[in-house]
């Protein structure tokens, strides 16, 4: 009888567990005013893109403001970062960024791709 009680307790405790990533537990970033590269998006590109897209590499560089702005204007960067995991061409390849980070990049584009 004790086995069934313990087993029921274990099953109920596992049933109530959630799997969250650290990003899903973060508070959404609220940006008041205009989104700029230096203040809002540089850190996103640095953390998610330049490992594979450094200046002087074989892929489109995404390390400097000029490189990122050029990629935003002349490649399908916005499309690729919005693709779902597993979709061909989705970036970053390691897994989709949080929607909050994608929204920041989209807003930067809407606000005119300002540097400062």
C-alpha positions in Angstrom: 0.0 0.0 0.0 2.9 2.4 0.8 4.3 1.7 -2.6 1.1 3.0 -4.3 1.1 6.1 -2.1 4.7 6.9 -2.9 4.2 6.2 -6.6 1.1 8.4 -6.6 3.0 11.2 -5.0 5.8 10.9 -7.5 3.4 10.9 -10.4 1.6 14.0 -9.1 4.8 15.9 -8.4 6.1 15.2 -11.9 2.7 16.1 -13.5 2.9 19.5 -11.9 6.4 20.3 -13.1 7.0 22.7 -15.9 10.0 23.0 -18.2 11.1 26.6 -18.8 14.2 28.0 -20.3 15.9 30.9 -18.6 14.7 33.3 -21.3 11.1 32.3 -20.7 11.5 33.2 -17.0 13.0 36.6 -17.7 10.9 39.7 -17.5 10.1 41.1 -20.9 12.2 44.1 -21.8 10.1 47.3 -22.0 11.8 49.9 -24.2 10.5 53.4 -23.8 11.3 55.7 -26.8 13.2 54.9 -29.9 15.2 51.7 -30.2 18.8 52.2 -31.2 21.6 49.8 -32.1 24.0 50.7 -29.3 21.4 50.9 -26.5 19.2 48.0 -27.4 20.2 45.6 -30.2 24.0 45.4 -30.2 23.9 43.1 -27.2 21.4 40.8 -29.0 23.5 40.5 -32.1 26.7 40.1 -30.0 25.1 37.2 -28.0 23.4 35.5 -30.8 25.1 36.2 -34.1 28.8 37.1 -34.2 30.0 33.6 -33.1 29.1 32.5 -36.7 29.1 35.9 -38.4 32.3 37.8 -37.4 33.8 40.5 -39.5 36.2 39.0 -42.0 34.4 35.6 -41.9 32.9 33.7 -44.7 29.3 34.4 -43.7 27.6 37.8 -43.8 29.3 39.7 -41.0 27.1 41.0 -38.2 29.7 42.4 -35.8 29.5 46.2 -36.4 26.7 48.7 -36.7 27.4 49.2 -40.4 27.5 45.4 -41.1 24.2 44.8 -39.2 22.5 47.7 -40.8 23.6 46.5 -44.3 22.3 43.0 -43.5 19.0 44.4 -42.3 18.6 46.4 -45.5 20.0 44.0 -48.1 19.4 40.5 -46.9 16.5 38.5 -45.5 17.8 38.8 -41.9 14.4 39.8 -40.5 12.7 36.8 -42.1 15.3 34.4 -40.9 15.3 35.4 -37.3 11.4 35.1 -37.2 11.4 31.5 -38.6 10.4 28.8 -36.2 12.9 26.2 -34.9 13.5 23.5 -37.5 12.5 25.7 -40.5 15.2 25.8 -43.2 17.3 29.0 -43.0 16.2 29.8 -39.4 18.7 31.9 -37.5 20.4 31.5 -35.2 20.9 27.9 -36.0 21.3 27.0 -32.3 17.7 27.9 -31.7 15.3 30.8 -32.1 15.8 33.9 -30.0 13.1 34.9 -27.6 10.2 36.8 -29.1 11.1 39.7 -26.9 14.6 40.0 -28.6 13.1 39.5 -32.0 10.5 42.3 -31.3 13.4 44.6 -30.2 15.1 44.0 -33.6 11.8 44.6 -35.5 11.2 47.8 -33.6 14.8 49.0 -34.3 14.0 48.5 -38.0 10.7 50.4 -37.7 12.5 53.2 -35.8 14.9 53.7 -38.7 18.0 51.5 -37.8 19.5 54.3 -35.7 23.0 53.8 -34.2 22.8 55.9 -31.0 
